[in-house]
Amino acid sequence: MRAEKNRRESHRWVVFGIIAGCYLFVYFHRVSTSVIAPDLLEAFHTNATALGFMSSMYFYLYAFEQPVVGYLSDRLGPRRVVAYWSFLAGAATILFGLAPSIGWASVWRAMIGFGVGGVYVPALKAFSQWFKPRDFSTMTGLLLAVGNLGAIVATTPLAWMAKAWGWRNAFFAVGAVTLGLGVAVLIWIRDFTPDRAAASHTPGTSPTPDPDRAPSAMGVLMSLRFWILAVIFAGFFGAFLTFQGLWATPYLVTIYDIDQIRASGLNMLIPVGFMLGAPVFGRLADRLFQNKINMIITTLVLEAGLWGFITFGWRMAGQSAMGVMLFLMGAIAGGFATTLWALVNDITSRHILGSVSGLLNTAPFLGVAAMQLVTGYLLDRIGRDNGAYPSEAFQSAFLGCFLVMTGCLFLCVLFKKVLGNPHEAPSSTENRANPSH
């Protein structure tokens, strides 16, 4: 009996390790366009608006499939969803490397987004099954940290690979690794079954809520709290990932007159900050702080201040000061994401956690898709000077991001009582009282 329990305990780390490996490439693709943007502009003879559209296609399909991925995670289980979607992502990555035009690149970028969109929500479902409720925020933070390791790979390492091998060959290699991870999921991860539930939860908690008493996913969709959180989530990450994943490296090249590799090294400080901030805030959410709404407001205040600095105060900062700002931007974003998902886990019945997570996870990627188009338009409105966008163009684009972040803060403060009201939660008051649900 003890040996079986030990096998179950050790297997949960196999589950975490392999799924986290898949999630690393989710973030890699999310931000890789920023580093190879000059290569893509040259290879496809295109402009910022078209490049912004191509990059945004990842986020459109990623966003729209999230409710389906959540539903399938509840019905089929996380293992199958992660494996099958990883196969699709790997194939699409290889085809992206073969794209002959910006149009075909947009198609395969969209399919990459669709493929990697089947990792995060199933991961949350798997963690809720294999790990104890009091460890959920910590595991979510660790997953986000690994994901941002992928964002780091998509900065200076990708710039080196693109320079040494060419950007197309770099994507062929990434596609092959992704396919291998899909095989690993099928071979080494076991499905979670009810007889394993007892080993994954502490005594005195209910591993599975009563489905008849749990609210439906449609009921959650009608919740005012859900829509407030969705808008804030969309605004925060719409601005953050547009900057990190598309314009940060060209912006740093322009304002400091440095080369692409040096600029990508500064950009790398954003995911480094995220890697540290996500698990730290996750641990704090699990162990110390009960009021997660106040934690979310705090992260919004800090992030809005950083956007104000990047928009209006960059002339006062050298590269070192900017590096600190970028690191803090990533750390605070990691804290925001971990705290928000901890709140969702606290107020949602485990019976529908996959579906609810899928519905909510649509929001940030719609936000990114919209913001990448808007910022591309704002840059092109001013236009390029000697082949590069001037600092004034970036300031115009980032002013829009600053206004969006400020709006998110205002919305969160305005509806703080609603967000903290158990009667507006997407679960019952009883489930809220017992976080094991």
N, C-alpha and C positions, 0 to 999 in steps of 0.2 A: 504493500500500500504506500509506504513511504517512498519507495523507488519510483512508483507511478507518479506520485505527487512531484517528486524532483524532476522527472522528465517533463511534466507539464510546465513546471516553473521555468526550466531551461528553454523549452520550446518557445515561450513567449518572446524571448530575446532573439530567437531565430526569426520569428515573425517580424519583430521590430527591425532587425538588421537588414533583411532582404527588402522589405517594403521601403525602408528609408533609403536604400540604394536606388530603388526606382524613383523615389521622390527627388533625389539629387538632380536627376535629369529634367524633372519638371521645372525647377528653378533655372537650370542651365538654359533651357530654351526660352524661358520667360525673359531673360535679360541679354541673351547672346547677340541680338541685333545691334545693340549699342556699340559693341566692340568692332563688329565687322561692317558697320554702316557705311564707311567710306568704300570698302571693297564692293558692297552691294550696289552703291550708287554708280561705281565705275563699271562693274560687270554688266549691269542691266541698263545703263545709260538713262537713269531716271532722276526724279527730284524728291524732296523731302515729303511732299504730300503723298506721292505714290508709295514711298518707303514706309511712311506712317500707316498707310492703308494695309500694306503687306504685313507689317509687324502686328497690326491690330487683329488680323484674321485669327491668330492664335487664340486671342481672348474671346472672340465672338463664339467660336465653336466650343471652347472650354466652358464658357458661361452657360450656353444654352443646353448643354448636355448634363449639367450638374444635377437637376432633379431626377433625370433618368438613372444616372449613376448611383444616386442615393437610394432610389427605389430598388435597383438591382442589388445593391449592397445588402439591403434588408432581406431580399428574396433569395438571391443566389449565394450570398456570402462574399466577403472581401477577396478571398483567394482567387476565385475565377475572374472577377472583374479586373483586378490588378494585372493578372497574367495576360488576359486577352487584349486589354487596352495597351499594355506595354509592347505586345507584338505589333500592333498598329502604329504606335509611336515610332518604333525602330524602323519599320519599313518606310514611313513617311519622311523620316530624317534622311535616309539614304536618297530618296527621290528628290528632296529639297536640294541636296548637293548636286543633283543632275539637272536642276531646273534651267531651261534655256532662256527664260524671260522673266520679267517681274510678275507677269500674270500667272505663269506656272509656279513661280516661287510662292505667290500668295495662296494658291491652291494647296500646295504641300505644307506651307506654314499652318494653314487652317487644319489640315489633317494631323499635323504634329500636336496642335492644341487639343484636338479631339482625343488623341491617343493618351497624352499625359494627363488629360482631365479625369482619367479613371484611376487615380492613385490616392489623392488626399482624402476624399470622403470615405472610401473603403478603409483607409488607414485609421481614421477616427473610429469607425465601426469596429475594426479589429482590436484597437486599443481598449475600447469600452468592454470588449469580451474577455481579452486575455489579461488585462491589468486591473488592479483594484481601483475603485472610484477615487480614492484619495491621491492616486498617482496619475490621474488622467491629464491634469494640466502640465505636470512635469514631462510626461511622455510626448504631449503635443509640442511643448517647447523644444524638446530634443529633436523631434521630427523636423520642425521648422529650422533648427540649427543645421541639421544635415542638409536640408534643402538649400540653405544659403551657402553651404560649402559648394553646391552646384553653381550658385551665382558667382562665387569666387573663381571657380574653374572657367566660367564664361567671361572673365575679365582678362587679366594679364596672361594666364595660361592659354586661353583661346587666341589672344593676340599673337602669342609666340607660335602656336600651331598654325595659324592662318599665314603667318609670315614664312614659316619654314616649309609647310606642306601645301599651302593654299587653302582657302576657306572651304572649298568643296571636299577635299580629302579629309579635313577635320570633321566634317559632318558625316562622312562615310564611317569613320571610326566610332563616332558617338552612336550612330545607328546600330552598328554591330554589337556594341556593349549593351545597348538597350534590349535588343533581341535576346541576348544571353541572360539578362536579368528576368525577362519574362519566363524563360525556361526554368530558371532557379525557383521562381514562385511556385510553379506547378509541381516541381520535384520535391522541394524541401519544406514547404509550408503545409501544415495540416489544417483542415477545416475545423472550426470550433463547433463542438456539439454540446447539448445540454448536460451530459454526464461530466463535462469538464468545467462546468460553471462553478461548482463548489470550491475548486482550487483557485479560482480567479477572484474571489470576493472574500471579504472579511466576515467572520461570524457575526450574526445579528443583522445582516443586510439581505435584501432580496435581489438575487442576481437577475431575475427577469420580472418586469412589472406585469400586472394583469392587463392584457390587451383590451379588455372590455372597459376598463376604467381609464385607459390612456387616451388622450385626444388624438384625432386623426391629423395627418399632414395637411389636409385641406383646412381643418380648424386652425392650425398654426398659420396658414397663409392668410387667414382673415384677421389675425391678431395685429393690433396697432403697434405693439412692441416689435414684432417681426419686421414691419416695414420701416420703422425708425432705425433699427439696427442695420437693415439692408442698405438704406441710403447713406448712413454714416460709413459703413464698410466700403461701399462703392466709392465715395468721395475720397476717403483716406488713401486707399490703395490705388485708386485711379491716378491720383497725383504722384504718389510715391513710386509706383512701378513704371509709370511713364518716364519719370526722371531717371531712375536707376537703369531701366531696361532699354531706353532708346536715346535719350539726349544727354545724359551725364558726361559721357566720354567726349563727344564733339564740343560740348559746352566748356569743359576743362581745357581742351586743346585751344579753344578760342581765347579764353580770358587770360590764360597763362602762357600762351605761345609755346606749348610743349608738344612733344611727339605723342603718337597714339598709345604707345606702350606705357609711357609715363602717366598719361591721363587715365588709362585703364587701371593702373596701379592705385591711383587715388580713388577711382570708382570702386575698387575692390574693398575699400574701407567700409562701404555701406553694408555689404553682406557679412563682413567680419563683425560689425556692430550688431547686426541682426542675430548672428549665431550666438553671441554672448547674451544679448538682451532677452531673447525668447525663452531659453531655459531658466534664466534668473527670475524673470517675472512669473514664469510658470510655477517655479518652486514657491515663490512668495504667495501666489494665488492659492496654491494647495495647502500651505502651512500657516500663513500669517494673516492675510487680509481677507475679510469676509465681504466687504463692500466693493464689489468689482466695478460698479458704475463710477464711483469716485476715481478708481484707478484708470478707467477709460478716459474720463474727463482730463485727468492729469496728463496722460499721453497726448491727447489732442492739443492741450495748451502748449506743451513743449514742442510738438511737431509744427504747429502753426508759427511759433517763434522762429524755428529753424528755416521755414519757408520764407519768412520775412527777411531773414539775414541773407539767404541765397538770392532773393529777388532784389533787395535794396542795399545790402551792406557788403556785397562781395568785393567792392573796390578797396575796402579797409583791410582785407584779409590776404595774407600770403598763402602759399601752398600748404604750409603746416597748419595754419588756422582753419583753412578749408577742409583739410583732412580730418581734423577734430570734429568739425560740423557734420561731415558726411558719416563718420563713425557714430556720432550721437543720433543722427537721423535714422540709421539702421537699427540701433539698439532700441530706440523708442518705438519704431515700427514693429519690432519683434515683441516688445511688451504689449503693444496694442492688440496684435493678432492673438497672442496667447491668452490675454485676459478676456478678449471677446469670446473665444471658443470655450474658455472655462465657464463663462457665464451661460453660454448655450448649453453646455453639458449639465450644469446645475439645474436648469429650468426645463429640460426636455426629457421625456420618458425614453428609456433605452429602446423600447419597442419600435420607436420611429426615429431614433437618432440619425440613422443614415439618410432617411428621406428629408428630415429637417435640415441637416447639414448640407445636403445637396441643394435644397432650395435657397438657403442663405448664401452658399458659396458661389452662386450665380452672380451676386451683386458686385464683388470687387472686380471681376473680369469684364463685366459690362462697363464698369467705371473706367478701367484701363483702356478698353477699346475706344470709348468715347473721347477720353483725354488725349490719346495718341493722335487721333484725327484732328482734334481742336488745336493742340499745340503745333502739329505740322502745318496747319493752316495759318496760325499766328506767325510762325517762322517765315513761311513763304510770302506772307503779306508784306514783310519788310524786305525779304529777298537776300540772296547771297552776294558777298563781296569778294571777288577773286576766288570764287569756288567754295567759300566757307560762309556760314552764317555769322554775322557780327554779334557782339555782346548785346546790342539793343534788341535784336530779334529774340535772343534767349530771355532777356528780361521781360519782354512782352508775353512770351509763352509762360514763363514761371509766375508772372503776376496772376494769370488765370488759375494756376495751381494753388497759390497762396489764398486766393479768394474762396476756392472750393474747400480748403482745409479750415478756414475761418468759419465758413458756413456749417461745416460738420460740427465744430465746437459749439456754435450757437444752438444748433438743433439738439445736441446732446444735453446741454444745460437747460434748454427750454422744456424738454420732455423728460427731465431727470426723474420726476415723480412717477411718470408712466413707466419708465424703464425699471424702476424699483418697485412697482406695484405688482404683487403676486397675482392679482386678478387679471392682469394683462399679459401674463406669462404664457408662452406656448406650451404649457403643461399645467396640471392641476396643482393646487396649493399643497396637497399632500405629497406629491412627488417632489415639489420644491423643498419641503421640509426634510425629505429623505434623499440626499444626493446620490445614494446608491441606485436610484432609479434613473 
